[in-house]
Structure formats: C-alpha cells, structure tokens
Amino acid sequence: MTDASTDQPPISRASRRLLQLSFVTPRPCRCCGGCICLTRGERRALRRVTRIARQWRRQVRREAREAARLRAEARNLGAS
C-alpha cells in the first residue's frame, strides 16, 4: 500500500509564501450577515491555499514520524 502524500512534490517557495500570506489575511465568517461574500476567484484562491496547507501539514507530519522512527531505532541499537 502506498502513501498518497508521498506522490506529491515538495512545496515550492512560492507556495510556502502564499501559505504564510493566507494565515495573515483576514477571512470573513459565514455565520453572520454582516460579512462580505467571497467572490469566485477568492473562493478558488482559498481552496488552493487550503490544498497547500494540507500538503504542508502532511509533509511536516511525515518528517516528524520519520524523525521519531530514527530516534527509536537509535535507542534500540544503543540498548542492544
């Protein structure tokens, strides 16, 4: 069984910058009538940023799992 997230290329520098920008850009909430509605282009951009964030989160988790596995292997070899 293959991990689908490993098929993804690393996140580019431009994508990381877009992700950083997405965290500082205020987003309207959908719960009250006073907020502005997102335009079609803004919704498309929001979906793209969400996809980038998901890829980034998967990459970080994958790296953390790998680091933990390597630490566990090192402890097991040291204890032997």
C-alpha positions as CSV (number, residue, x, y, z in Angstrom):
1,M,0.0,0.0,0.0
2,T,1.4,3.4,-1.0
3,D,1.0,6.6,0.8
4,A,-0.7,9.1,-1.4
5,S,1.1,12.1,0.2
6,T,4.5,10.7,-0.9
7,D,3.4,11.2,-4.5
8,Q,3.3,15.0,-4.0
9,P,6.4,17.1,-4.9
10,P,7.8,19.3,-2.1
11,I,6.0,22.6,-1.6
12,S,7.7,25.3,-3.6
13,R,9.0,28.6,-2.1
14,A,6.1,30.5,-3.8
15,S,3.6,28.1,-2.3
16,R,5.1,28.5,1.2
17,R,4.9,32.3,0.8
18,L,1.2,32.0,-0.3
19,L,0.6,29.8,2.7
20,Q,2.1,32.4,5.0
21,L,0.1,35.1,3.4
22,S,-3.1,33.1,3.9
23,F,-2.5,33.0,7.7
24,V,-2.3,36.8,8.0
25,T,-5.2,37.6,5.6
26,P,-8.5,38.1,7.4
27,R,-11.3,35.8,6.3
28,P,-14.9,36.6,6.6
29,C,-17.0,34.3,8.6
30,R,-20.1,32.7,7.2
31,C,-22.2,32.8,10.3
32,C,-23.3,36.4,10.3
33,G,-25.0,38.6,7.7
34,G,-22.5,41.5,8.1
35,C,-19.6,39.7,6.4
36,I,-18.7,40.1,2.8
37,C,-19.1,37.2,0.5
38,L,-16.1,35.7,-1.3
39,T,-16.0,36.1,-5.0
40,R,-15.5,33.1,-7.3
41,G,-11.8,34.0,-7.6
42,E,-11.4,34.4,-3.9
43,R,-13.0,31.0,-3.3
44,R,-10.7,29.4,-5.8
45,A,-7.7,31.0,-4.1
46,L,-8.9,29.9,-0.7
47,R,-9.3,26.3,-2.0
48,R,-5.8,26.5,-3.4
49,V,-4.3,27.8,-0.1
50,T,-6.2,25.1,1.8
51,R,-4.8,22.4,-0.5
52,I,-1.3,23.8,0.0
53,A,-1.8,23.9,3.8
54,R,-2.9,20.3,3.7
55,Q,0.2,19.2,1.7
56,W,2.4,21.2,4.1
57,R,0.8,19.6,7.1
58,R,1.2,16.1,5.6
59,Q,4.8,16.8,4.9
60,V,5.5,18.1,8.4
61,R,3.8,15.1,9.9
62,R,5.7,12.7,7.6
63,E,9.0,14.3,8.6
64,A,8.1,14.1,12.3
65,R,7.2,10.4,12.0
66,E,10.5,9.7,10.2
67,A,12.5,11.5,12.9
68,A,10.7,9.6,15.6
69,R,11.4,6.3,13.9
70,L,15.1,7.2,13.5
71,R,15.3,8.1,17.2
72,A,13.6,4.9,18.2
73,E,16.0,2.9,16.0
74,A,18.9,4.7,17.6
75,R,17.7,3.9,21.1
76,N,17.1,0.3,20.2
77,L,20.6,-0.1,18.8
78,G,22.2,1.7,21.8
79,A,20.3,-0.6,24.2
80,S,21.4,-3.8,22.4
